[in-house]
Structure formats: C-alpha cells, structure tokens
Amino acid sequence: MTTILIPTDFSKNAMHAIKYAIQLYKCQRTNFYFLHAYADEIYGPFKENGGKSIEEQKEITRKNVDQSLKNTITELTEKYHNPKHSFKSVSTFESLVDAVNDLANQINVDLVIMGTQGKTADKKITFGSHTVQVFKYVSCPVLAIPENYEYRQPKKILFPTDYMLPYKRRELKLLNTLAAEFKSEVHCLYISDFEELSHRQIDNKQFLQESLPNAYLFDERTPVKNKGEAIMEYILEKDINLLVMVNARHSYLEDLLYRSTVVDIGLHPKIPFMVMQNLPR
C-alpha cells in the first residue's frame, strides 16, 4: 500500500496536483491524505481579528477547513470510482512544513505531491514560497506539479547527477517503483567537463544502477555551462516527462534552494519536478 500526502490550500493549482496524483497511482492501492495546515491563516501578517480571541479564530477556521476538506473528498469520490484508493483528511494548527513532517513520520508517507504554486501565485515565478519551503525542509520526497501541465505517464525521467554523493536506497526504491509501473526510461545526466569518474563516483554510479533494476537506464554527459540551462535543454530535446533531483549537502539543488531567492531558483521546469531528500535532519 502506497501512502501519498497532498497539502491543499483549496486552490485550482492544488486540485490540479490532486488529480495528477490520482492518475499517477491509478493502478496501485493507495491511501491519499489531504492536509491543510492553517496556523499561517491565524498568525499571518495584517490579520484582522474582528475582536475575536485566538481560540475563537482557531475554532472558526478549523470548522471551515474541515468542511472544505470534506467537500474535496466528496467531489473526488464522485468523480473517481477507484476501489484501490482511499481518501482521508487532516487539518492542523501548524505551519505547513511542520505539519508535513509530523504527518510523514506518523503515517510513513512515501511521497508528498503538491502544486508548484498556491492560491497567491505570482505568475512570473516557477515555484511558490510554500513549495520551496517544503523542498528545503521536509524529510521525504516531494513531487511538484505545474499548474498547466496535462497529465502524461512519466515514461521519460531525467535524473541529473554528479555521482559525488551516496544515494538513499529508500528514495531510489520510489524511483524504481515508478519506472517499473510505467516502463520508464531513466536518463542519468552527468553534467561535467570530465569523462573520467573517481572511485567514489564509480561506486555511487554502480549503486544507483543496482537500485534501479526496473528502469531502462541511459547514461548521458553534458559539459558544464549553466546547469539549469543544460537541464532545461535536455528536457526539451528528449521530451522528458519528469525531472528528479536529490537535495543533498553541497549539491547543485541545495545551492539553488538556499542561495537564491524564491523569485528565481534558476530552474524553470514546465514538467513535474521530484525532489528526493538526502540531508541529515
């Protein structure tokens, strides 16, 4: 049984991500948990309390959130009659990152799926602030779905890597399961000016290959220029359906997420983007 956690702010983007998730796991027995964390709605800037106490506001918000979650599940149950799927809802007075991490530990979440942007989306940016926070601080894999992306099976998966850091078997297992389900190609893109690999890189590459027995593996190398541009060019050239990257210490993705502003993380995929975590927590 697969456990999928989907944070929702009840926006069009969030519903789009939910529908993608339901299609992605159409053939698998899956528990879907829909989560809404509402602490920011109570504590957020410029909130008028209308003379109500914090406890009153929390109670009113909780009731509204619970009703919205119930409506979401009713809508999905009526639209998708899939006996393999179960839908559950969780509302919690926490920040989004804390809520996702707490629930991920409690119910052993396999994957978090969410929109690249939320209700207050700025059309000029690729990833909203909540999505970037989840990428950075959540301890399980996260899959972000762009607003206008029409569902396609992930038959071609791009996995940029420098083979410098060891991988986690559990996270590669998730990738291998997806590759098995969809008979996917996994394109391992080595962005480097050097063809030769060190002993460490060779070991890590071998571990990666052994951990993806169900994928059709492709080894590719491209010279270093702008890594973001190299990834984007490859996506277009090979008609990639899913980008997968590892957030690890001193990795390219960590550099993007931590150094840059939310406005521009230097990568603008128009396809689903999965971040696998390999950071000490």
C-alpha positions as CSV (number, residue, x, y, z in Angstrom):
1,M,0.0,0.0,0.0
2,T,1.4,3.4,-1.0
3,T,0.8,6.5,1.2
4,I,0.6,9.8,-0.5
5,L,0.3,13.2,1.3
6,I,-1.2,16.1,-0.6
7,P,-1.2,19.5,1.1
8,T,-4.0,21.7,-0.2
9,D,-5.0,25.3,0.1
10,F,-8.2,24.6,-1.9
11,S,-6.8,26.5,-4.9
12,K,-7.1,25.5,-8.6
13,N,-3.4,24.6,-8.5
14,A,-3.9,22.3,-5.5
15,M,-6.8,20.5,-7.1
16,H,-4.8,20.1,-10.3
17,A,-2.0,18.4,-8.3
18,I,-4.6,16.1,-6.6
19,K,-5.9,15.0,-10.0
20,Y,-2.4,14.3,-11.2
21,A,-1.7,12.2,-8.2
22,I,-4.9,10.1,-8.6
23,Q,-4.0,9.4,-12.2
24,L,-0.3,8.6,-11.4
25,Y,-1.4,6.0,-8.9
26,K,-4.5,4.8,-10.8
27,C,-3.4,1.2,-10.8
28,Q,-1.9,1.0,-7.3
29,R,-3.5,0.5,-3.9
30,T,-3.1,4.0,-2.4
31,N,-4.0,5.9,0.7
32,F,-4.3,9.6,-0.1
33,Y,-4.2,12.1,2.8
34,F,-5.3,15.6,2.1
35,L,-3.7,18.1,4.5
36,H,-4.5,21.7,5.3
37,A,-2.3,23.5,7.9
38,Y,-3.8,26.7,9.0
39,A,-1.5,28.4,11.6
40,D,-0.5,31.0,9.0
41,E,-4.1,31.9,8.5
42,I,-4.4,32.8,12.2
43,Y,-0.9,34.3,12.7
44,G,-0.3,35.7,9.2
45,P,0.5,39.4,8.7
46,F,-2.2,42.0,8.7
47,K,-4.9,39.7,10.1
48,E,-7.9,41.4,11.4
49,N,-9.3,39.5,14.3
50,G,-12.6,41.3,14.5
51,G,-12.5,41.4,18.2
52,K,-12.3,37.6,18.4
53,S,-9.8,35.7,20.6
54,I,-7.2,33.4,19.1
55,E,-9.1,30.4,20.3
56,E,-12.3,31.6,18.7
57,Q,-10.5,32.3,15.4
58,K,-8.9,28.8,15.5
59,E,-12.2,27.1,16.1
60,I,-13.9,29.0,13.2
61,T,-11.0,28.4,10.9
62,R,-10.9,24.7,11.8
63,K,-14.6,24.2,11.1
64,N,-14.3,25.9,7.7
65,V,-11.2,23.9,6.8
66,D,-12.8,20.6,7.8
67,Q,-15.8,21.4,5.7
68,S,-13.6,22.3,2.7
69,L,-11.7,19.1,3.1
70,K,-14.9,17.1,3.3
71,N,-16.2,18.8,0.1
72,T,-12.9,17.9,-1.7
73,I,-13.2,14.3,-0.7
74,T,-16.9,14.2,-1.8
75,E,-16.1,15.7,-5.2
76,L,-13.2,13.2,-5.8
77,T,-15.2,10.2,-4.6
78,E,-18.0,11.1,-7.0
79,K,-15.6,11.7,-9.9
80,Y,-13.1,8.8,-9.5
81,H,-14.7,5.4,-8.6
82,N,-11.4,3.6,-7.9
83,P,-11.7,0.8,-5.3
84,K,-7.9,0.8,-5.0
85,H,-7.9,4.3,-3.5
86,S,-8.9,5.6,-0.1
87,F,-9.2,9.3,0.9
88,K,-8.6,10.8,4.3
89,S,-8.3,14.4,5.5
90,V,-6.2,16.1,8.1
91,S,-6.5,19.7,9.4
92,T,-3.9,21.0,11.8
93,F,-3.0,24.2,13.6
94,E,0.7,24.2,12.5
95,S,2.9,25.6,9.8
96,L,2.9,23.7,6.5
97,V,6.4,22.3,6.9
98,D,5.9,21.2,10.5
99,A,2.5,19.6,9.6
100,V,4.0,17.7,6.6
101,N,7.0,16.4,8.6
102,D,4.8,15.4,11.6
103,L,2.4,13.5,9.4
104,A,5.1,12.0,7.3
105,N,6.6,10.4,10.4
106,Q,3.2,9.3,11.9
107,I,1.9,7.6,8.8
108,N,5.1,6.7,7.0
109,V,4.5,8.9,3.9
110,D,6.0,7.6,0.6
111,L,5.6,10.8,-1.3
112,V,4.3,14.4,-0.9
113,I,2.6,15.7,-4.0
114,M,1.6,19.4,-4.3
115,G,1.2,22.2,-6.8
116,T,4.2,24.3,-7.8
117,Q,2.3,27.3,-6.6
118,G,-0.6,28.0,-4.3
119,K,-3.6,30.4,-4.1
120,T,-1.5,33.6,-4.0
121,A,0.6,32.6,-7.1
122,D,2.8,35.1,-8.9
123,K,2.7,34.0,-12.5
124,K,6.2,35.2,-13.1
125,I,7.8,32.7,-10.7
126,T,8.0,28.9,-11.2
127,F,7.8,27.8,-7.6
128,G,5.7,29.5,-4.8
129,S,7.2,30.1,-1.4
130,H,5.4,27.2,0.3
131,T,6.6,24.8,-2.3
132,V,10.2,25.9,-1.9
133,Q,9.9,25.6,1.9
134,V,8.7,22.1,1.5
135,F,11.5,21.2,-0.9
136,K,14.0,22.6,1.6
137,Y,12.8,21.3,5.0
138,V,10.6,18.3,4.5
139,S,12.3,14.9,5.2
140,C,10.5,12.8,2.5
141,P,10.4,13.0,-1.3
142,V,8.3,15.8,-2.8
143,L,6.7,16.0,-6.3
144,A,5.6,19.4,-7.5
145,I,3.1,19.7,-10.4
146,P,3.0,22.8,-12.6
147,E,-0.4,24.4,-12.9
148,N,-0.9,23.9,-16.6
149,Y,0.7,20.5,-17.0
150,E,-1.6,18.0,-18.7
151,Y,-1.1,14.5,-17.2
152,R,1.2,12.2,-19.1
153,Q,2.7,9.0,-17.8
154,P,6.3,9.5,-16.7
155,K,7.8,7.4,-19.4
156,K,10.9,9.5,-19.7
157,I,12.6,10.6,-16.4
158,L,15.6,12.9,-16.2
159,F,17.9,12.3,-13.2
160,P,20.8,14.9,-13.3
161,T,23.7,13.7,-11.0
162,D,27.4,14.3,-10.4
163,Y,27.7,10.8,-8.7
164,M,29.6,12.5,-5.9
165,L,27.2,11.7,-3.1
166,P,25.8,8.4,-1.9
167,Y,22.1,7.8,-2.5
168,K,19.5,6.6,-0.1
169,R,18.1,3.2,-1.0
170,R,14.5,4.1,0.1
171,E,14.3,7.1,-2.2
172,L,15.7,5.2,-5.2
173,K,13.2,2.5,-4.5
174,L,10.4,5.1,-5.1
175,L,12.0,6.0,-8.4
176,N,12.4,2.3,-9.3
177,T,8.7,1.6,-8.5
178,L,7.6,4.4,-10.8
179,A,9.9,3.2,-13.5
180,A,8.6,-0.4,-13.2
181,E,4.9,0.8,-13.2
182,F,5.4,2.9,-16.4
183,K,8.3,1.0,-18.1
184,S,10.2,4.3,-17.9
185,E,13.5,5.4,-19.3
186,V,15.7,7.0,-16.6
187,H,18.2,9.4,-18.2
188,C,21.2,9.8,-15.8
189,L,22.7,13.2,-16.9
190,Y,26.2,13.7,-15.7
191,I,27.0,17.4,-16.0
192,S,30.8,17.7,-16.2
193,D,33.7,18.6,-18.4
194,F,35.4,15.4,-17.4
195,E,34.6,12.0,-18.7
196,E,36.7,10.1,-16.2
197,L,35.0,9.2,-12.9
198,S,36.7,8.9,-9.5
199,H,36.5,5.7,-7.5
200,R,33.8,7.3,-5.3
201,Q,31.8,8.3,-8.3
202,I,32.1,4.8,-9.8
203,D,30.8,3.2,-6.6
204,N,27.9,5.6,-6.4
205,K,27.0,5.2,-10.0
206,Q,27.1,1.4,-9.6
207,F,24.8,1.6,-6.5
208,L,22.4,3.8,-8.5
209,Q,22.3,1.3,-11.3
210,E,21.8,-1.6,-9.0
211,S,19.0,0.2,-7.2
212,L,17.0,0.8,-10.4
213,P,16.7,-2.7,-11.9
214,N,13.3,-1.9,-13.4
215,A,14.3,1.2,-15.3
216,Y,15.7,1.5,-18.8
217,L,18.8,3.4,-17.9
218,F,20.5,5.9,-20.2
219,D,24.0,7.3,-19.4
220,E,24.5,10.8,-20.7
221,R,27.1,13.5,-20.2
222,T,26.9,17.2,-21.0
223,P,29.7,19.8,-20.4
224,V,29.3,22.3,-17.6
225,K,27.9,25.6,-18.6
226,N,24.8,26.8,-16.8
227,K,23.5,23.7,-15.1
228,G,19.9,25.0,-15.1
229,E,20.1,25.7,-18.8
230,A,21.7,22.2,-19.5
231,I,18.8,20.5,-17.7
232,M,16.2,22.6,-19.4
233,E,17.7,21.9,-22.9
234,Y,17.8,18.2,-22.2
235,I,14.1,18.2,-21.1
236,L,13.1,19.8,-24.4
237,E,15.4,17.7,-26.6
238,K,14.4,14.3,-25.2
239,D,10.7,15.2,-24.4
240,I,11.2,14.4,-20.7
241,N,8.0,13.9,-18.5
242,L,9.5,14.0,-15.0
243,L,12.6,15.7,-13.5
244,V,14.1,14.1,-10.4
245,M,16.8,15.7,-8.3
246,V,18.4,15.0,-4.9
247,N,18.6,17.7,-2.3
248,A,21.9,16.8,-0.5
249,R,24.7,18.7,1.2
250,H,26.8,20.7,-1.4
251,S,24.5,19.5,-4.2
252,Y,23.5,21.7,-7.1
253,L,19.9,21.7,-5.9
254,E,20.8,22.7,-2.4
255,D,22.8,25.5,-3.8
256,L,19.8,26.7,-5.9
257,L,17.4,26.4,-3.0
258,Y,19.5,28.1,-0.3
259,R,21.4,30.8,-2.2
260,S,18.8,32.1,-4.5
261,T,15.7,34.0,-3.8
262,V,12.3,32.3,-4.1
263,V,11.7,34.5,-7.1
264,D,14.2,32.7,-9.2
265,I,15.7,29.3,-8.2
266,G,17.4,29.2,-11.5
267,L,15.4,26.2,-12.8
268,H,12.0,26.5,-14.6
269,P,10.7,23.1,-15.5
270,K,7.3,23.0,-17.1
271,I,7.1,19.4,-16.1
272,P,6.6,17.6,-12.8
273,F,9.6,18.0,-10.5
274,M,10.5,15.5,-7.8
275,V,12.9,16.4,-5.1
276,M,14.4,13.5,-3.1
277,Q,15.9,14.2,0.3
278,N,19.4,13.2,1.3
279,L,20.1,15.8,4.0
280,P,20.8,15.0,7.7
281,R,17.7,16.1,9.7
